[in-house]
Amino acid sequence: MAVTGAVLVGFLVFHVSGNLLMFKGPEAMNGYAAFLKGSAAVLWSVRLVLLASLVLHVHAAWSLTMQNRAARPAGYAQLKRQSATFSAVTLRVGGVILLAFIIFHLLHFTTGTLHPLFDAHDAYGNVVIGFSVPAVVVFYLVAMAALALHLHHGVWSLFQTLGWNHPHVNPLRRRVATLLSILIPVGFSLIVLAVAFQVIQ
């Protein structure tokens, strides 16, 4: 869970950094997209690593959920949360939302299956047209809220799982988790909102 989560977080940092080129215009964004497609071998290697990480991450989440249920088949008579954060409580629900979002996102911007006017050579135009649909905008923003909560708890937990857990480093862990859970979803959301409000067109 922790290792695959770290791989996926690393990808998100790279992905949002590249996508923010939307604010620089069509030439910058399409140049970035062309660069990513420049080597089919590299592109598909990265895609396979990401796909494997995602599948293993989902499998680990499912396995842990089943283990937790098996350990306590009968629920608590009265459930009182002692110290769990909201991001921890919503982790599983958020994970399901994010899985649905990832599938939609791939069909929307990678294959173009669910895109109204997909052009494999115009990433900038695909984004502008894709976010011209209000329902898509709402879904993306809901997914980014789920991503923020998922990252907040997930990044904090992965440090602990990997053994980087000490009173001296815990404040830094929390700051890193908070920073990533804000910057990454906000970065993606800014693009969505900029298109929706025709700042980018």
MOLIN-V609337 format. One record per backbone hydrogen bond with DSSP energy under -1.0 kcal/mol. CO is the residue of the C=O (numbers start at 1). NH is the residue of the N-H. If there is no record, write none. Layout:
co=CO nh=NH
co=CO nh=NH
//
This chain:
co=1 nh=5
co=2 nh=6
co=3 nh=7
co=4 nh=8
co=5 nh=9
co=6 nh=10
co=7 nh=11
co=8 nh=12
co=9 nh=13
co=10 nh=14
co=11 nh=15
co=12 nh=16
co=13 nh=17
co=14 nh=18
co=15 nh=19
co=16 nh=20
co=18 nh=21
co=19 nh=22
co=20 nh=23
co=21 nh=24
co=25 nh=29
co=26 nh=30
co=27 nh=31
co=28 nh=32
co=29 nh=33
co=30 nh=34
co=31 nh=35
co=32 nh=36
co=33 nh=37
co=35 nh=38
co=39 nh=43
co=40 nh=44
co=41 nh=45
co=42 nh=46
co=43 nh=47
co=44 nh=48
co=45 nh=49
co=46 nh=50
co=47 nh=51
co=48 nh=52
co=49 nh=53
co=50 nh=54
co=51 nh=55
co=52 nh=56
co=53 nh=57
co=54 nh=58
co=55 nh=59
co=56 nh=60
co=57 nh=61
co=58 nh=62
co=59 nh=63
co=60 nh=64
co=61 nh=65
co=62 nh=66
co=63 nh=67
co=64 nh=68
co=65 nh=69
co=66 nh=70
co=67 nh=71
co=68 nh=72
co=85 nh=89
co=86 nh=90
co=88 nh=91
co=90 nh=94
co=91 nh=95
co=92 nh=96
co=93 nh=97
co=94 nh=98
co=95 nh=99
co=96 nh=100
co=97 nh=101
co=98 nh=102
co=99 nh=103
co=100 nh=104
co=101 nh=105
co=102 nh=106
co=103 nh=107
co=104 nh=108
co=105 nh=109
co=106 nh=110
co=106 nh=111
co=107 nh=114
co=112 nh=115
co=119 nh=122
co=122 nh=126
co=123 nh=127
co=124 nh=128
co=125 nh=129
co=126 nh=130
co=127 nh=131
co=129 nh=132
co=133 nh=137
co=134 nh=138
co=135 nh=139
co=136 nh=140
co=137 nh=141
co=138 nh=142
co=139 nh=143
co=140 nh=144
co=141 nh=145
co=142 nh=146
co=143 nh=147
co=144 nh=148
co=145 nh=149
co=146 nh=150
co=147 nh=151
co=148 nh=152
co=149 nh=153
co=150 nh=154
co=151 nh=155
co=153 nh=157
co=154 nh=158
co=155 nh=159
co=156 nh=160
co=157 nh=161
co=158 nh=162
co=159 nh=164
co=160 nh=163
co=163 nh=165
co=166 nh=169
co=166 nh=170
co=169 nh=173
co=170 nh=174
co=171 nh=175
co=172 nh=176
co=173 nh=177
co=174 nh=178
co=175 nh=179
co=176 nh=180
co=177 nh=181
co=179 nh=183
co=180 nh=184
co=182 nh=186
co=183 nh=187
co=184 nh=188
co=185 nh=189
co=186 nh=190
co=187 nh=191
co=188 nh=192
co=189 nh=193
co=190 nh=194
co=191 nh=195
co=192 nh=196
co=193 nh=197
co=194 nh=199
co=194 nh=200
co=195 nh=198
//
